[in-house]
Amino acid sequence: MVSLSSGGFRKRKHDNMQPRNRKEERESKVNPASPVLLSFKSFQKELDAKHDKYERLVKLGRDITIESKRIIFLLHRVTSVDDIEELLNESEARFRDVRSKIQQISQELIGEDMCQFHRAFSPGLQEYVEAVSFQHFIRTRSLISLETINRHLVFTPTEVEADNVENSALPDSQDEKQGQKSLCLQVTPTDYLLGIADLTGELMRMCITSVGNGDIETPFEVSQFLRAIYDGFTYIGNTGPYEVSKKLYTLKQSLGKVEDACYTLTVRGSEIPKHMLADVLSSKTSMSEHEEGV
């Protein structure tokens, strides 16, 4: 707006207002050497470094999840191949690549509090536990222990140095080489339990597939194994982590489907041709899933 003064001079309203860009004016008055400003700049660098590390760990966790799923798909071929040992050796070779990723996570966590970054790679460790326990069951028909899993996740200085050579990250001096120690990334009990709970779904699928290939013994072995796992999870009940209690319902579903398959094989196995058993069991499984959904 414009106002007329006594002398007829047109005066604009914003002539008496202060500069609009007050931020630049304040920054121009800030002393760059101020201790407070320097402290906040150091905080900024620390937070940026933490966020970058978190994103790297998320990427490594995703890589572990993807490769572990591929190993599980490979192990499902055990019901249709003749040489099981060759299949297990191939899966073991792939596990070395997965453990190399886990080793990189352990290197990222040197000097850090793992609890601050655990959520970034926890799904990957759960998938790794599921894959390695699936391989162990195929080989020994037993449950792998948490101590055995963690024993394979201790990396000697030779393994660390070999991985650094592959990634072109060699130590700068001989003193750093001599100062290298063994690295390890221990799977937590919660991640172990969640991975074992997911294993039950894979065993249920293997049970149905094995029947289609004429293997009548595997469903009964899987049924006893799943019953033992379910009994163990019921001891935990609601006292364990929230995620574990959520998995208990899915575990019970898998156990019920395997027990239904064993019941069908026992009662009607002699009536149904072997080449039709898998179709019958699959139809019963889909019907039960539909009823549960309703």
N, C-alpha and C positions, 0 to 999 in steps of 0.2 A: 504494500500500500504506500501511497505517496501523500505527504501532508505539505501544505503551503505555510511557510513562515511569514512573519510580518513584512519582510522585505521581498516576498514573492519567490524565495529560493525553494526549489523542490528538493526535499530531503527524503531519502529512501530509509525504510525502517531498519533494514539489515546493516546499515552503516555503523550503528552502535553495538551490533552483536559481535561476540568473540569468534575467532576462527572455528570453522566446523570440525576440522580434523584435529581434535584435541589429543588423540592418541599419539600422533607424530610429535606433537609439542611436548607431551610428557616424556616420550622416549628420548627426545633430544636433551632433556634435563637429567636423565638417569646416568649415573656414573658407571661406565662399563666395568670398572675395577671394584664395584661394590661387593662386599662379602656375601650379601644376601643374593644378589644376582648370580654370582659365581656358584653359590650353593645350588640354586634352582637349575642352572645349566648342567651341573653334574648330575642332579636328579633326572633331568631329561635324558641324558646320555645313558644312565643306568636303566631307565624304563624302556628306552628304545632297544637297548641290547637284550633286555629280558623278553620283550615282545618278539624280536627277531629269532631268538633262541626257541621260543615257544612254537613259532610257525615252522621252524626246521624240524622240531620234534613231532609236530602234527603230520608233516609230510613223511617222515620216517615211519611213524605209526601206520599211516595209510599204506605205505609200501609193504610193511610186514603183514597187514591184513590181507592185501591182494595176493601176495605170494603164498600165504598160509591157506587161503581158499583154494588156490590152484593145487596145492599139495593134497588137500582133502579130496578134490575131484579126482586126482590121480589115484589116491588110495581106494576110492570106490570101485576101481577096476579090478580089485582083488578077487571079486566074485566071478570074474569071467576070464582071467588069465591062467595059464598053466604054471608059469614060473613065478611064484609069489616072492621069492627071495630077490629076484631081479627088480621087481617092482619096488620092494622096500629099499633096495640100494639106490634106485633112482630118486626115491623120495628123500633119502638121507643126503644125497648130493644137493638137492634143492634146499634142505634145511640149513646147509652151510651158508647159502646166500641169505637166508632169513637171519641167522645168527650174526652174520656180518652187519646187517642193519641194526640189530640189537646192540652190537658192539659200538656202532657209531652213536647210538643213544647214550651209552655209558660214558663215551668220551665227552659228549655234550654236557653231561651232568657232573663232570669233575669240578669239585669246589662249590656245587650248588645243592640246595635243599630239594630232594626229589619230590617231596610233597607238593611243592609249588608247581611242578610240571607234570605230575603223574597223570592228570586227566588228558594230557595231550597224546600220550601213547598207550594208555590203559586198554582201549579196544584192540589194539594190535597185539598186545601181550595175551589177552584173552583168546584171540583167534589162534595165536601160536600154541597156547596150551591145548586148545581143542585139537589142533592138527597133530601135535606130538603125542598126545594121549591116544588119539585114534591109531596112529602108527604102532604105538606100544601095545595096544589091545590086539591088533591084528597079529603081532609077532608073538605075544606071550599070553593072550587072553586074560590079562590082569590090568589093574589100574596103576598108572605111573604115579609115583609120589612127588610131592612138592620139592623134596630134597634132591631127587634125581634130576628134575627139570632145572633147578638152580645150579646144579653141579656142571651142567653143560653151558651155562651162561657165565662162566669164569674164564676170562681171556688172558692168556699169558703174554708177557712182553713181546715174545716172538710173533704171536698172532697180531698184536697191535701194530708192531712195526711193519709186518707184511701188508696189513690193511692200509697203513699210511703210505706205503710205496705205491699201492694201486691207486690211491687218491691223490698222489703227488703232494703229500703233506709230511715231508721228512722233518725230523728235528733239526734245529739250527746248529747245535753243537754236540760234541761228544758227551758233555756233562748231562745234557738233557736225555740222551740215549741211556746213560747209566742210571739216571734217576727215574726211569720209567718203571712202573709197578703194574701188577696184575689188575685188570679192570673187571668189574662184575656189575650186573644189573639183576637184582633178585626179584623174582615174581612174588607179589604179595599174596597172602592167603585168600583175599577177596577175589583177585584176578584168577587165582587157581580154581576156586569154587565156581566162578562164573564160566570159566572155560570148560570145566567138567560137566556142568549143567548143559552147555551147548553140545557137548559130545553125545549126549543121549539121543538127540535128534538124528545125528549121523548114524548111530548104531541102529536106530529104528529103520532108516532107509536101507542100510546094508542088510538087515534082516529080511525085508521084503524082497530085495533084489536077489539074495542068495536062494530064496525059495524058487524063484523063476528059473534058476540055473540048476535046480535039482538038489540043492544042498538042504537037507532036512535037519541037520544037527545044529547049524549055526543059530537058528531062531531060539532054541532052548538054551544055548550058552549065553546068548545076548539077554534073554529074559532073566536068568539068574543073576547076571552081572548088573542089569538095570535095577533089579529088586534090591540088591545090596547097596547100590548108590542111593536109591530112593530112601531106604532105611537110614542111611547116614545123614541125608539132608533133613529128614524129619527130626533127628536129634537136635539139629540146629534150630529148626522152627523159626519163630519170630525174634529170637534173640540175636540172630546174625545181622549182617548188613541188609538194607532194604532191597538192594538189587537181587540178593540171593533168594529172599522170600518170593520175589516176583517170578524167578525161574522155576520155583518148585511146582507151580501149576503146569507149566510146559513139560517138565520132567515126568509128572504123573500121566500126562496125555501120551507121551512116548511109551511109557511102561505099559499102559493099557492097550495100546495098539499092538505091541509085541506079544503081550499075553493073549490077546484075541487071536493073533496068528498062530500061536502055539496051541490054543484050544481047537482051532479049526483043523490044524494038522493032526492033532490027537484023535479028535472025534470023527472027522470026515475025511481024513487024509487018504484012507483006503478007497473012498467012494469017488474022489475027484482025481482025474488024470494029472500026472505031474506037470505037464506042460500048461495046465489050466490053473494050477494052484496060485501062481502069482497074480493072475487076473482076479481070482476070487478074493484074495487078501487085499488087493488094491481097491476093489469095489467096496469091501467092508470098511476099509480105512476112510475112503471118501465119504461113505454114508455116516460114519461116526463123526467126522469133521463137520458135515452139514447139520447133524443133530445138535452138536455143541454150539454151532453158530446160531441156530434158531433159538 
